[in-house]
Amino acid sequence: MTSERPFRFGVVLISEGCSRSEWVNKCRRAEDLGYDVILAPDHLNLTSPFPSVVLAAEATQRPRVGTYVLNASFHNSALLARDIATLDQFVEGRLEVGLGTGYVEWEHTRAGVPFGSPGSRVDRLAETVTRLDQLLTDPDHAKPAQSPRPPLMVGGHGDRVLRLAARQAEIVSFVGAQFQARHGRMVVATAEQMAERVAFVRQAAGQRADQLEFNLLSKATIITAHPASAVDQLRRFGPELDDQQLLDIPVVGVGTVRQIAEKLHRTREVYGISYTTVNEQWMDAFGQVINVL
């Protein structure tokens, strides 16, 4: 599979204990490094994503701005649609909206929102995506700057979430990991498992498949002339994988800057994934890769 879609790169900035000037400086640093999208998360211990996104747009000129990702359980769909429309107007059509199920139980408890089961959280996400699509294109509702609405990104790994993303979102985000009870945490998908997930989405999307943009949430960017020396740092991502499997997993970049750039080219060619998002921890390292691309 070969994708002609150009590369895009996003960074999720963390705002815990962040002042206005610190947030502005982070956003400008991301723009200087070449990031195409600046994203704010949705967690109770961080600043609210909506004003964070507005300030990111005010502080920068070129990047798009958005959320990675809104917790669907925290938001009334009608009020969320109003906020998204207003946000898109205030950032002059630069908004992208990432949505997810939410996964932190203590946040739900503190917010007074039932945590529920994985299935019930997917139900809530599906309802939110459907209602947003209806409300943001309703002429009687608050209108966004973009037409018919800002692009939606839905991320996950399981069948139901990826099917929802394939059928109703513009951007499908592959988190490339799933919870495994025997390890008590998330474990990354192998290269073969990622290929299966991409094939699943393309089949679920049907005629929409070629219109979708595929995003990958990268877990690490380790720049080194000796990739094998970094395997121990990757072990937590896949306790049962051998050294070569760890180096091959799509959700990490290990090697020289040019080797990581070459891996991104292969990822686009093999999986059709052209949009990579990194967490702030890896912003500067991955910025070197953006520079050579």
C-alpha positions as CSV (number, residue, x, y, z in Angstrom):
1,M,0.0,0.0,0.0
2,T,1.4,3.4,-0.9
3,S,0.0,6.6,0.4
4,E,0.4,9.9,-1.5
5,R,-0.9,11.8,1.5
6,P,1.8,14.2,2.8
7,F,3.3,13.8,6.2
8,R,1.8,15.7,9.2
9,F,3.2,15.8,12.7
10,G,1.4,16.7,16.0
11,V,2.5,17.1,19.6
12,V,0.4,16.7,22.7
13,L,1.5,19.5,25.1
14,I,1.1,18.9,28.9
15,S,-0.2,21.8,30.9
16,E,0.1,20.6,34.5
17,G,1.2,23.5,36.6
18,C,1.6,25.6,33.5
19,S,1.4,29.4,33.5
20,R,0.1,31.4,30.5
21,S,3.6,32.3,29.5
22,E,4.9,28.8,29.8
23,W,2.1,27.5,27.6
24,V,2.7,30.2,25.0
25,N,6.4,29.4,25.0
26,K,5.7,25.6,24.5
27,C,3.4,26.3,21.6
28,R,5.8,28.6,19.9
29,R,8.6,26.0,20.4
30,A,6.4,23.4,18.8
31,E,5.8,25.7,15.8
32,D,9.5,26.5,15.5
33,L,10.3,22.7,15.4
34,G,7.9,22.3,12.5
35,Y,4.9,20.6,14.1
36,D,1.7,20.9,12.0
37,V,-0.7,20.4,14.9
38,I,-0.6,21.4,18.6
39,L,-2.9,19.4,20.8
40,A,-4.2,19.6,24.3
41,P,-5.3,16.6,26.4
42,D,-8.4,16.3,28.5
43,H,-7.6,15.3,32.1
44,L,-8.7,16.7,35.4
45,N,-5.2,17.5,36.7
46,L,-4.4,19.6,33.6
47,T,-5.8,22.9,32.3
48,S,-9.1,22.8,30.4
49,P,-8.5,21.8,26.8
50,F,-10.7,24.6,25.3
51,P,-8.9,27.7,26.6
52,S,-5.6,25.9,26.1
53,V,-6.5,25.4,22.4
54,V,-7.5,29.0,22.0
55,L,-4.3,30.2,23.5
56,A,-2.2,27.8,21.3
57,A,-3.8,29.4,18.3
58,E,-3.2,32.9,19.6
59,A,0.4,32.1,20.2
60,T,1.2,30.6,16.8
61,Q,0.6,31.3,13.1
62,R,0.9,28.1,11.1
63,P,-0.1,25.0,13.1
64,R,-3.6,23.7,13.4
65,V,-4.8,23.2,16.9
66,G,-6.9,20.6,18.6
67,T,-7.6,18.0,21.3
68,Y,-6.0,14.7,21.9
69,V,-8.4,13.6,23.1
70,L,-11.6,14.8,24.6
71,N,-13.1,12.3,27.1
72,A,-16.6,11.7,25.7
73,S,-18.0,10.8,29.2
74,F,-17.2,14.3,30.5
75,H,-19.2,16.3,28.0
76,N,-22.9,16.8,27.2
77,S,-23.1,16.4,23.4
78,A,-25.2,19.5,22.7
79,L,-23.0,21.8,24.9
80,L,-19.9,20.2,23.5
81,A,-21.1,21.0,19.9
82,R,-21.6,24.6,20.9
83,D,-18.1,24.8,22.4
84,I,-16.6,23.2,19.4
85,A,-18.4,25.6,17.0
86,T,-17.3,28.6,19.1
87,L,-13.8,27.3,19.4
88,D,-13.5,26.8,15.6
89,Q,-14.7,30.3,15.1
90,F,-12.2,31.8,17.6
91,V,-9.2,29.9,16.1
92,E,-10.4,30.8,12.6
93,G,-11.0,27.3,11.3
94,R,-7.7,25.7,12.5
95,L,-9.5,23.2,14.8
96,E,-9.3,19.4,14.8
97,V,-11.3,17.5,17.4
98,G,-9.9,14.3,18.9
99,L,-12.4,12.2,20.8
100,G,-11.9,9.1,23.0
101,T,-13.6,6.9,25.6
102,G,-11.6,8.0,28.6
103,Y,-9.7,5.4,30.6
104,V,-8.8,6.9,34.0
105,E,-11.2,5.6,36.6
106,W,-10.3,8.1,39.4
107,E,-11.1,11.1,37.1
108,H,-14.6,9.7,36.4
109,T,-15.1,9.2,40.2
110,R,-14.0,12.7,41.0
111,A,-16.1,14.2,38.3
112,G,-19.2,12.3,39.5
113,V,-19.4,10.4,36.1
114,P,-20.0,6.7,36.1
115,F,-16.8,4.9,34.9
116,G,-18.9,2.0,33.6
117,S,-17.5,-0.9,31.5
118,P,-15.3,-0.6,28.4
119,G,-18.4,-1.3,26.3
120,S,-20.5,1.4,27.9
121,R,-17.7,3.9,27.4
122,V,-17.6,3.0,23.7
123,D,-21.4,3.4,23.6
124,R,-21.0,6.9,25.0
125,L,-18.3,7.8,22.5
126,A,-20.4,6.5,19.6
127,E,-23.4,8.6,20.8
128,T,-21.2,11.7,21.1
129,V,-19.7,11.3,17.6
130,T,-23.1,10.8,16.1
131,R,-24.6,13.8,17.9
132,L,-21.7,16.1,17.1
133,D,-22.0,15.2,13.4
134,Q,-25.7,16.1,13.5
135,L,-25.5,19.3,15.6
136,L,-22.4,20.8,13.9
137,T,-24.1,20.6,10.5
138,D,-27.5,21.7,11.8
139,P,-28.4,25.2,10.5
140,D,-30.2,26.0,13.7
141,H,-27.1,25.2,15.9
142,A,-24.0,27.3,16.5
143,K,-21.9,27.2,13.4
144,P,-18.2,26.4,13.2
145,A,-15.9,28.2,10.8
146,Q,-15.1,25.1,8.8
147,S,-17.7,23.5,6.6
148,P,-19.5,21.3,7.1
149,R,-17.7,21.0,10.5
150,P,-14.2,20.6,11.9
151,P,-12.5,17.2,11.2
152,L,-13.1,14.6,13.9
153,M,-10.3,12.2,15.0
154,V,-11.3,9.0,16.9
155,G,-8.6,6.8,18.3
156,G,-8.3,3.4,19.8
157,H,-7.2,-0.2,19.1
158,G,-10.3,-2.4,19.6
159,D,-12.8,-3.4,16.9
160,R,-15.7,-1.2,18.0
161,V,-13.8,2.1,18.4
162,L,-11.9,1.6,15.1
163,R,-15.1,0.7,13.3
164,L,-16.6,3.9,14.6
165,A,-13.6,5.9,13.5
166,A,-13.6,4.2,10.1
167,R,-17.2,5.1,9.4
168,Q,-17.7,8.5,11.0
169,A,-14.4,10.3,11.5
170,E,-12.0,12.0,9.1
171,I,-8.9,10.9,11.0
172,V,-8.4,7.4,12.5
173,S,-5.8,7.4,15.3
174,F,-4.1,4.0,16.0
175,V,-3.0,4.0,19.6
176,G,-1.0,0.8,18.8
177,A,-1.5,-0.7,22.2
178,Q,-4.1,-2.5,24.3
179,F,-4.5,-3.3,28.0
180,Q,-3.3,-6.8,29.0
181,A,-4.5,-7.9,32.4
182,R,-1.6,-10.3,33.0
183,H,0.8,-7.3,32.8
184,G,-1.6,-4.9,34.4
185,R,-0.9,-2.2,31.8
186,M,-1.0,-1.3,28.1
187,V,1.2,-3.4,25.8
188,V,2.1,-2.3,22.3
189,A,1.0,-3.9,19.1
190,T,3.6,-5.7,17.0
191,A,4.2,-4.8,13.3
192,E,2.0,-7.7,12.3
193,Q,-0.8,-6.7,14.7
194,M,-0.7,-3.1,13.4
195,A,-1.0,-4.3,9.8
196,E,-4.1,-6.3,10.9
197,R,-5.7,-3.2,12.6
198,V,-5.1,-1.0,9.5
199,A,-6.7,-3.7,7.3
200,F,-9.6,-3.9,9.6
201,V,-10.2,-0.1,9.4
202,R,-9.9,-0.1,5.6
203,Q,-12.5,-2.9,5.3
204,A,-14.8,-1.2,7.8
205,A,-14.5,2.1,6.0
206,G,-15.5,0.6,2.6
207,Q,-15.7,3.4,0.0
208,R,-14.5,6.0,2.6
209,A,-11.1,4.2,3.1
210,D,-9.1,6.4,0.7
211,Q,-10.6,9.6,2.2
212,L,-9.4,8.8,5.7
213,E,-6.2,10.1,7.2
214,F,-4.4,7.6,9.4
215,N,-2.7,8.8,12.6
216,L,-0.3,7.0,14.9
217,L,0.4,7.9,18.6
218,S,4.2,7.4,18.9
219,K,5.3,6.2,22.3
220,A,9.0,7.1,22.1
221,T,11.7,8.7,20.0
222,I,15.2,7.6,21.0
223,I,18.0,9.0,18.9
224,T,21.1,6.8,19.0
225,A,23.7,5.4,16.6
226,H,23.3,2.0,18.3
227,P,19.6,1.0,18.3
228,A,20.3,-2.2,20.1
229,S,21.5,-0.3,23.1
230,A,17.9,1.2,23.5
231,V,16.1,-2.1,23.7
232,D,16.0,-2.0,27.5
233,Q,14.2,1.3,27.4
234,L,11.6,-0.2,25.2
235,R,11.0,-3.4,27.2
236,R,8.2,-1.9,29.2
237,F,6.2,-1.5,26.0
238,G,6.3,-5.1,25.1
239,P,7.5,-7.5,27.9
240,E,7.0,-10.6,25.8
241,L,8.6,-9.3,22.5
242,D,12.1,-10.1,21.5
243,D,14.7,-7.4,20.8
244,Q,14.1,-7.1,17.0
245,Q,10.3,-7.1,17.5
246,L,10.7,-4.2,19.9
247,L,12.8,-2.2,17.4
248,D,10.3,-3.0,14.6
249,I,7.1,-1.9,16.4
250,P,5.6,1.1,14.5
251,V,4.9,3.1,17.6
252,V,8.5,3.8,18.5
253,G,11.4,5.4,16.6
254,V,14.9,4.3,17.5
255,G,18.1,5.0,15.7
256,T,19.8,7.9,14.0
257,V,17.6,10.8,12.9
258,R,17.8,9.6,9.3
259,Q,16.9,6.0,10.3
260,I,13.8,7.2,12.2
261,A,12.8,9.3,9.2
262,E,13.3,6.2,6.9
263,K,11.0,4.2,9.3
264,L,8.3,6.9,8.9
265,H,8.5,6.6,5.2
266,R,8.1,2.8,5.5
267,T,5.2,3.2,7.9
268,R,3.5,5.4,5.4
269,E,4.2,3.0,2.5
270,V,3.2,-0.2,4.4
271,Y,0.3,1.0,6.6
272,G,-0.8,4.3,4.9
273,I,0.0,6.2,8.2
274,S,1.1,9.7,7.3
275,Y,0.2,11.6,10.5
276,T,2.3,11.0,13.6
277,T,1.7,12.4,17.1
278,V,4.2,12.5,19.9
279,N,3.9,13.4,23.5
280,E,5.7,16.5,24.8
281,Q,8.4,14.4,26.4
282,W,9.7,13.6,22.8
283,M,9.0,16.9,21.2
284,D,12.6,18.1,20.8
285,A,13.9,14.7,19.7
286,F,11.2,14.1,17.2
287,G,11.6,17.7,16.0
288,Q,15.0,16.7,14.6
289,V,13.3,14.0,12.5
290,I,10.8,16.5,11.2
291,N,13.7,18.7,10.2
292,V,15.2,16.1,7.9
293,L,11.8,15.1,6.4
